[in-house]
Amino acid sequence: MTQSRRQMLNLLAAGSAAAVSGSVVPNAFASDDSRSKPKPRIRVGQIGVGHAHANKLSVYRSSPDYEVVGIVEPNEERRKAAQNQSPYQDLTWMTQEQLLNQPDLQVVLVETEVRNLLDTADVCIDAGKHIHLDKPAGSSLQQYESLLKRAEARNLIVQMGYMYRYNPAVLLLRDLLRNGWLGEIFEVHTVMSKVVPAASRKALAEFSGGIMFELGCHITDLVVGILGEPSSVTSNVKRSTTAVDGLADNVIALFDYPRASATVRSSAIEIDGGQRRHLTVCGTRGTFHIQPLDNPTVRMALAEVHDPWKRGYQDVTLPKYARYVGDAADMAAIVREEKACDFSYSHDLAVQRTVLKASGMLD
């Protein structure tokens, strides 16, 4: 292994998302003395435990960057169940008003059920707090756009909970794209599937976009990051089982661009679907394939040598991926004004508009 390749993989192993994505955090390569100085911990709270990814609070509890000051869950039954779960044990439970009035509270994780995400986020932004907003960003594009405009006017962060943004394979892909080593991108295809148990299907069926809205949004975020917002979206929403819950459990969308196309597929019925979750990017100078997404392995082909990568096909083994660790670290750096946000308000709005179109929820 060449020294430069080893350095690249070491950056990924260290979770240095910003360093690979092109927005290097100041002090990331500072002297040992400057890095050894402890920074004030960022005070964070969470509203809701009803979201499927609400347990990411454990990442913030483990991080030296954060101090978790409280948690909110208005549903008594859900709160009692959560109190016995590891991510929430020994935390201070309080009302939403009490949390938002905690001294020096800077960040709120919005982890309610999807139907309540935007209303809760509105309250947090109006209270002057940065937020991590879990996905998808509700069903009202108008409300989400208003939220982003108010946040931008107040210089507040709305970090979306798309779980692959700091995946080491995605960071490597962004590095190749930024350097132009894949050439002009003409094709992207990606799959995000699993088996949703019967007990969970009814809740997902609340939204007509079904599994694309709930799960496909993660990979829609990636595709829009690669190719931008599509000029048109064609969605094929199917119910492929005889279940009476009404869940749209098999959805494919075609994203059209002037010189490229992308397919995004998500199903709730694929056996061991996690192993086939993948992202493939094809360009005129190279192809990049990630599979599976959650424990990423990369196979790529390049038309030319680009140190540390060779010409032709090669396999790249990457560090094991821990969800949301990179997101939490990135949020801390932005709050401390050490770096700019990697994802603009306009990008996130374009993603949500595309998610709704891909789900058949927006014309």
Secondary structure, DSSP 8 states (H G I E B T S, - for coil): --HHHHHHHHHHHTT-HHHHHT---TTTT--HHHHHS----EEEEEE-S-STTGGGHHHHHH-TTEEEEEEE---HHHHHHHTTSGGGTT--B--HHHHHTSTT--EEEE-S-GGGHHHHHHHHHHTT-EEEE-SS--S-HHHHHHHHHHHHHTT--EEE--TTTT-HHHHHHHHHHHHTTT-SEEEEEEE---B--HHHHHHHTTSTTHHIIIIIHHHHHHHHHHH-S-SEEEEEEE--S--TT----EEEEEEE-SS-EEEEEEESB-TTGGGG-EEEEEETTEEEEE-SSSS-EEEEEESS-BTTB-SEEEEEE-----TTHHHHHHHHHHHTTSS--SS-HHHHHHHHHHHHHHTTS--
